[in-house]
């Protein structure tokens, strides 16, 4: 089987569904740790496609982990879905969420043949404008389970030209 072609075909056949998820998240922007509608929508879509979902991860009500398949490698796909105050989804987190959904479900269609696991990490509060922002940092112990993790992020240039290789997060108290 041509795994890339099979995954691509699923995504192509379900493009309108994926775009619909993006549009629904975009239409109802939610600030970090308040992304109840976006999180619920993503979880429902993942469950509909056979993913097992754990809610409220790392003490965050809108964080989730969804998995399908068994075995290695464990492929992590990160989903962001919060918005910017006053700007909505100007940073495109609705696109990140929908892309993560499409990639994960497309891969999930063939994951058993790969004897692998696909894991979606729903990471809230990534915009950094709310208290306790940075869902990925807060969820790092869970994300470490994956053998590889990736995220799709819209931008004005090709990501392969990016110079950011890591990000640190820390809390300073005065």
C-alpha positions as CSV (number, residue, x, y, z in Angstrom):
1,X,0.0,0.0,0.0
2,X,1.2,3.5,-0.7
3,X,0.6,5.1,2.7
4,X,1.2,8.6,1.6
5,X,-1.3,8.3,-1.2
6,X,-3.9,6.7,1.1
7,X,-3.6,9.4,3.7
8,X,-3.6,12.1,1.1
9,X,-6.7,10.6,-0.5
10,X,-8.6,10.6,2.8
11,X,-7.6,14.3,3.3
12,X,-8.6,15.2,-0.2
13,X,-12.0,13.4,0.1
14,X,-12.7,15.2,3.4
15,X,-11.3,18.7,2.6
16,X,-14.7,20.4,3.0
17,X,-15.2,18.7,6.4
18,X,-11.8,19.9,7.5
19,X,-12.4,23.4,6.2
20,X,-15.7,23.4,8.0
21,X,-14.0,22.7,11.3
22,X,-11.6,25.6,10.7
23,X,-14.5,28.0,9.9
24,X,-16.5,26.9,13.0
25,X,-13.5,27.6,15.2
26,X,-12.8,30.9,13.4
27,X,-16.4,32.0,13.8
28,X,-16.3,31.6,17.6
29,X,-12.9,32.8,18.9
30,X,-12.1,31.8,22.5
31,X,-9.2,33.1,24.6
32,X,-6.7,30.7,26.2
33,X,-8.1,28.3,28.8
34,X,-11.6,29.3,27.6
35,X,-11.6,27.3,24.3
36,X,-14.5,25.1,25.4
37,X,-16.3,25.1,22.0
38,X,-13.2,24.5,19.9
39,X,-11.9,21.8,22.2
40,X,-15.3,20.1,22.2
41,X,-15.6,20.3,18.4
42,X,-12.1,18.7,17.9
43,X,-12.7,16.0,20.5
44,X,-16.1,15.1,18.9
45,X,-14.5,14.9,15.4
46,X,-11.6,12.7,16.7
47,X,-14.0,10.4,18.6
48,X,-16.2,10.1,15.5
49,X,-13.1,8.7,13.7
50,X,-12.2,6.2,16.3
51,X,-9.8,8.1,18.5
52,X,-9.8,7.5,22.3
53,X,-9.7,10.8,24.1
54,X,-8.5,11.9,27.5
55,X,-9.9,15.3,28.6
56,X,-8.6,17.9,31.1
57,X,-5.0,17.0,30.6
58,X,-2.3,18.5,32.9
59,X,-5.0,20.3,34.9
60,X,-6.2,22.3,32.0
61,X,-10.0,22.0,31.3
62,X,-9.6,22.5,27.5
63,X,-6.5,20.3,27.0
64,X,-6.9,16.8,25.6
65,X,-5.0,13.9,24.2
66,X,-6.5,11.7,21.5
67,X,-4.9,8.5,20.3
68,X,-5.5,5.9,17.7
69,X,-3.5,2.7,17.0
70,X,-1.0,0.7,19.0
71,X,2.7,0.4,18.6
72,X,5.6,2.5,17.5
73,X,6.5,4.9,16.3
74,X,4.2,7.2,18.3
75,X,3.5,10.1,16.1
76,X,2.4,13.3,17.9
77,X,0.4,16.1,16.1
78,X,-0.1,19.3,18.1
79,X,-3.3,21.3,17.8
80,X,-3.7,24.9,19.0
81,X,-7.1,26.6,19.0
82,X,-7.1,29.7,21.1
83,X,-7.4,33.3,19.8
84,X,-5.9,36.7,20.3
85,X,-7.9,39.2,22.4
86,X,-9.6,41.7,20.0
87,X,-8.1,40.0,16.9
88,X,-9.8,36.6,16.9
89,X,-7.9,34.0,15.0
90,X,-5.5,36.5,13.3
91,X,-2.6,34.0,14.1
92,X,-4.5,31.2,12.4
93,X,-4.9,28.8,15.3
94,X,-8.2,27.7,13.7
95,X,-6.0,26.6,10.7
96,X,-3.6,24.8,13.0
97,X,-6.5,22.9,14.7
98,X,-8.2,21.9,11.5
99,X,-4.8,20.9,9.9
100,X,-4.0,18.8,13.0
101,X,-7.4,17.1,12.7
102,X,-7.1,16.4,9.0
103,X,-3.5,15.0,9.3
104,X,-4.3,12.9,12.4
105,X,-7.5,11.4,11.0
106,X,-6.0,10.8,7.6
107,X,-3.1,9.0,9.2
108,X,-5.5,7.3,11.6
109,X,-7.1,5.6,8.6
110,X,-4.0,3.6,7.9
111,X,-2.4,3.6,11.4
112,X,-3.1,-0.1,12.1
113,X,-1.3,-1.2,8.9
114,X,1.7,0.8,10.1
115,X,1.6,-0.8,13.6
116,X,2.0,2.7,15.0
117,X,0.1,5.2,17.1
118,X,-1.0,8.7,16.2
119,X,-1.5,11.0,19.1
120,X,-3.2,14.5,18.9
121,X,-2.2,16.9,21.7
122,X,-4.8,19.6,22.2
123,X,-2.7,22.4,23.6
124,X,-4.7,25.4,24.9
125,X,-3.6,28.9,25.7
126,X,-0.7,29.1,23.2
127,X,-1.0,32.8,22.5
128,X,0.7,33.8,25.7
129,X,-1.7,36.5,26.6
130,X,-3.5,34.8,29.5
131,X,-2.2,33.6,32.9
132,X,-0.7,30.2,32.7
133,X,-0.3,30.4,29.0
134,X,1.7,27.8,27.0
135,X,-0.3,24.6,26.9
136,X,2.6,22.7,25.2
137,X,5.0,23.6,28.0
138,X,2.5,22.6,30.6
139,X,1.8,19.3,28.8
140,X,5.5,18.5,28.1
141,X,5.5,15.4,30.2
142,X,2.6,14.0,28.2
143,X,4.1,15.1,24.8
144,X,7.4,13.4,25.6
145,X,5.6,10.1,25.0
146,X,5.7,10.7,21.3
147,X,8.7,9.6,19.3
148,X,8.2,12.6,17.0
149,X,5.9,15.6,17.3
150,X,4.9,18.1,14.7
151,X,2.6,21.0,14.2
152,X,1.3,22.8,11.1
153,X,1.4,26.6,11.4
154,X,0.3,29.1,8.7
155,X,2.7,31.9,8.0
156,X,4.1,34.3,5.4
157,X,7.1,32.1,4.5
158,X,8.2,28.5,4.3
159,X,8.8,27.0,7.8
160,X,11.9,25.3,6.5
161,X,13.6,28.7,6.5
162,X,12.8,29.3,10.2
163,X,15.7,29.7,12.6
164,X,13.8,28.9,15.8
165,X,14.8,25.4,16.9
166,X,13.5,25.5,20.5
167,X,11.5,27.7,22.9
168,X,11.9,28.1,26.6
169,X,9.1,29.1,28.9
170,X,9.4,30.3,32.5
171,X,7.5,32.1,35.2
172,X,9.0,35.0,37.0
173,X,7.5,36.1,40.3
174,X,8.3,39.4,42.0
